[in-house]
Amino acid sequence: MAQAEDLPFTVEKWDAAGNVIARVLARACNVLIAKGAYEAARRQYPDANLTLRVGVRVIEAIRNERA
């Protein structure tokens, strides 16, 4: 099983205020797989605040004011 450090890309769902990570939805070993997981999360949770990150660097983010 892969360790967290082997899966540096994360897709995260934030709380409604956008202050705290409520759940890590996916971890991936490369950006293409992570991007697919992020796009799937956007479809699954259309009103959620989501980020795709590698470490502390944000690759993509969506913040919904109505979330």
C-alpha positions in Angstrom: 0.0 0.0 0.0 1.3 3.5 -0.9 2.3 5.8 1.9 1.0 9.4 2.0 4.4 10.8 0.9 4.1 8.6 -2.2 0.8 10.3 -3.1 1.6 14.0 -2.9 -1.4 15.3 -4.8 -4.6 15.8 -2.8 -8.2 16.7 -3.6 -9.8 18.3 -0.5 -13.3 19.3 0.4 -13.5 22.2 2.8 -16.1 23.2 5.3 -18.9 25.6 4.2 -16.9 28.6 5.5 -13.8 27.5 3.6 -11.6 27.5 6.8 -11.0 23.8 7.5 -10.5 20.8 5.4 -13.5 18.7 6.1 -12.4 15.6 4.1 -9.6 14.5 1.9 -11.5 13.0 -1.1 -8.5 11.6 -3.0 -4.7 11.2 -3.1 -2.7 10.6 -6.2 0.8 9.9 -7.4 0.6 12.2 -10.5 -1.1 15.3 -11.6 -3.2 13.6 -14.4 -4.8 11.2 -12.0 -5.3 14.0 -9.4 -6.9 16.2 -12.1 -9.4 13.4 -12.9 -10.2 13.0 -9.3 -10.7 16.7 -8.9 -13.0 16.9 -11.9 -15.0 14.0 -10.5 -15.3 15.7 -7.1 -16.6 18.9 -8.8 -19.4 16.9 -10.4 -20.1 14.9 -7.2 -20.1 18.0 -5.0 -21.1 21.0 -7.2 -21.7 23.4 -4.3 -18.6 22.5 -2.3 -15.4 24.3 -1.7 -12.7 22.1 -3.3 -8.9 22.3 -3.8 -6.4 20.3 -5.8 -3.0 20.6 -4.1 0.5 19.2 -4.1 2.0 19.9 -0.7 1.0 23.5 0.1 0.8 24.6 -3.5 -2.7 25.0 -4.8 -3.1 23.8 -8.4 -6.8 24.5 -8.7 -9.5 25.7 -6.4 -13.2 26.4 -6.5 -14.9 28.4 -3.7 -18.6 28.5 -3.8 -20.1 31.3 -1.8 -23.3 29.4 -1.4 -21.6 26.3 0.1 
